[in-house]
């Protein structure tokens, strides 16, 4: 058995991988946390209680897993790598961690009902695999309604995107959409790659995403497509972007609405706040034909 302390040592990680004939897969974004203090801060910010049910995405070798399990009632850990799953299941047996349920699967494709068979998690905690950090946060907010708080590490660039404000370089539809759904914060920024094994090519950050308690004024899927369309081309005005996606809307009506709010009918999406987008969505989405409520823009995340 390897203690939790061993999991923060590169030499111990290598020994575990070697003894279990495990290897790291780049496309899985496997970068293990080495800094115990960072792990402590993540769990401190998650504010875990004895009666909590928690979900962890990408537990890897269990760097956070067993510390989480010692603090809560139930933990569901979703791991895509079958070799790591077998290792974690054995470690759970050795440690007597009967409150840990290790699920083998791709979190982005996993049906939420499979997780909810074991627990309805109220908190998600993760050293998010770099390849799926942002998409994981979105999936949790959209599909796991019981989760009210997400705390974990993501790439610095992702952290900047989710907290950016109008006019800032990283402000995008992602910023608008996530801030519509939740309160987003960066708890610690510019974490050196040296704190991970193997070291990634970019810096990281600890984020907190706290779901809003009030009922959403616009259905979230409709709002998501609305803001994605608004940001579809940064070189075009907001009106032109929306008219491409929503052919039933009228240019004059859109321009009038923007003059009324922003005194500028040619304004671009990156200048509008989350509240501005909510107001526009409330005003214009109900006008769309029932058969074609929105154009499913499929640009890059």
Residue pairs with C-beta under 8 A, 6 or more apart in sequence:
1 91
1 94
1 95
2 12
2 16
2 91
4 62
4 63
4 66
4 67
5 36
6 12
6 16
7 13
7 16
7 32
7 61
7 62
7 63
8 33
8 34
8 35
8 36
8 39
8 63
9 34
10 34
10 197
13 32
13 61
13 197
16 22
16 61
16 87
17 23
17 24
20 83
20 86
20 87
21 83
22 81
22 83
22 84
22 87
23 83
24 30
24 198
25 81
27 131
28 58
28 80
28 81
28 129
28 131
29 58
29 128
29 129
29 130
29 131
29 132
29 133
30 58
30 60
30 81
30 129
31 127
31 129
31 130
31 196
31 197
31 198
31 199
31 200
32 60
32 61
32 63
32 127
32 196
32 197
33 39
33 63
33 64
33 127
33 153
33 195
33 196
34 194
34 195
34 196
34 197
35 195
38 153
38 188
38 191
38 195
38 206
39 63
39 64
39 67
41 187
41 188
41 206
42 64
42 125
42 127
42 151
42 152
42 153
42 206
43 64
43 67
43 68
43 71
43 125
45 151
45 187
45 206
45 208
46 54
46 123
46 125
46 149
46 151
47 149
48 54
48 68
48 71
48 72
48 123
48 125
49 71
49 72
50 71
50 72
50 73
51 72
51 73
52 71
52 72
52 73
52 74
52 122
52 123
53 72
53 73
53 74
53 75
53 76
53 119
53 120
53 121
53 122
53 123
53 146
54 68
54 72
54 74
54 75
54 76
54 119
54 121
54 122
54 123
54 124
54 125
55 75
55 76
55 77
55 78
55 115
55 119
55 121
55 123
55 124
55 125
55 140
55 144
55 147
56 64
56 65
56 68
56 75
56 76
56 77
56 78
56 124
56 125
56 126
57 78
57 107
57 124
57 126
57 128
57 129
57 132
57 136
57 152
58 78
58 79
58 80
58 107
58 126
58 127
58 128
58 129
58 132
59 65
59 77
59 78
59 79
59 84
59 88
59 102
60 79
60 84
60 127
61 84
61 87
61 88
62 88
62 91
63 127
64 125
64 126
64 127
65 75
65 77
65 88
65 100
66 91
66 95
66 97
66 100
68 75
68 125
69 75
69 97
69 99
69 100
72 99
73 99
73 119
74 99
74 101
74 118
74 119
74 121
75 99
75 100
75 101
75 119
76 101
76 103
76 115
76 118
76 119
76 121
77 88
77 100
77 101
77 102
77 103
78 103
78 105
78 107
78 110
78 115
79 85
79 88
79 102
79 103
79 104
79 105
80 104
80 105
80 106
80 107
80 129
82 104
85 102
85 103
85 104
88 100
88 102
89 102
91 97
92 98
92 100
92 102
101 118
101 119
103 110
103 114
103 115
103 118
105 114
107 132
107 136
107 139
108 132
108 135
108 136
108 139
112 143
112 144
115 121
115 144
116 146
120 146
121 144
121 146
121 147
122 146
122 147
122 148
122 149
123 147
123 148
123 149
123 150
123 151
124 140
124 144
124 147
124 149
124 150
124 151
124 152
125 150
125 151
125 152
126 136
126 150
126 152
126 153
127 152
127 153
128 136
128 137
128 152
128 153
128 154
129 136
130 154
130 155
130 200
133 152
133 154
133 155
133 158
134 154
134 158
134 161
134 162
134 174
134 301
135 301
137 150
137 154
137 162
137 178
137 207
137 209
138 177
138 178
140 147
140 150
141 147
141 150
141 178
141 181
141 182
141 209
141 211
142 220
142 221
147 211
148 210
148 211
149 208
149 209
149 210
149 211
150 182
150 207
150 208
150 209
150 210
151 187
151 206
151 207
151 208
151 209
152 206
152 207
153 191
153 204
153 205
153 206
153 207
154 204
154 205
154 207
155 200
155 202
155 203
155 204
155 205
156 189
156 190
156 191
156 202
156 203
156 204
156 205
157 170
157 202
158 205
158 207
159 186
159 189
159 204
159 205
159 207
160 170
160 186
160 205
161 170
161 171
161 172
161 174
161 175
162 174
162 175
162 178
162 179
162 184
162 207
162 209
163 175
163 179
163 184
163 185
163 186
163 207
164 170
164 171
164 172
164 175
165 171
165 175
165 273
166 270
166 271
166 272
166 273
167 270
167 271
171 270
172 231
172 270
173 224
173 227
173 228
173 230
173 231
173 269
174 301
176 227
176 231
176 274
176 277
177 223
177 224
177 227
177 228
178 184
178 209
179 274
180 216
180 218
180 220
180 223
180 227
180 274
180 277
180 278
181 211
181 212
181 216
181 220
182 209
182 210
182 211
182 212
183 208
183 209
183 210
183 212
184 207
184 208
184 209
184 210
185 207
185 208
185 209
185 210
186 205
186 206
186 207
187 205
187 206
187 207
187 208
188 205
188 206
189 203
189 205
190 203
190 205
191 203
191 204
191 205
191 206
192 203
193 199
193 200
193 201
193 202
193 203
193 204
195 204
196 204
216 223
217 278
217 282
218 226
218 278
218 281
218 282
218 285
222 281
222 285
222 293
222 294
223 277
223 278
223 281
225 245
225 294
225 295
225 296
225 297
226 277
226 280
226 281
226 285
226 294
227 269
227 277
228 297
228 299
229 241
229 242
229 244
229 245
229 246
229 294
229 295
229 297
230 238
230 241
230 242
230 269
230 272
230 277
231 241
231 269
231 270
232 241
232 244
232 245
232 297
232 299
233 240
233 241
234 268
234 269
234 270
236 268
237 265
237 266
237 267
237 268
238 254
238 258
238 267
238 268
238 269
238 272
239 251
239 254
239 255
239 258
239 265
239 266
241 269
242 249
242 254
242 284
243 249
243 251
243 254
244 295
245 294
245 295
245 297
246 284
246 288
246 294
246 295
247 295
248 287
248 288
248 289
248 292
249 284
249 287
249 288
253 284
254 265
254 284
255 265
256 265
257 280
257 283
257 284
258 264
258 265
258 267
259 265
261 276
261 279
261 280
262 271
262 272
262 276
272 280
285 293
285 294
288 294
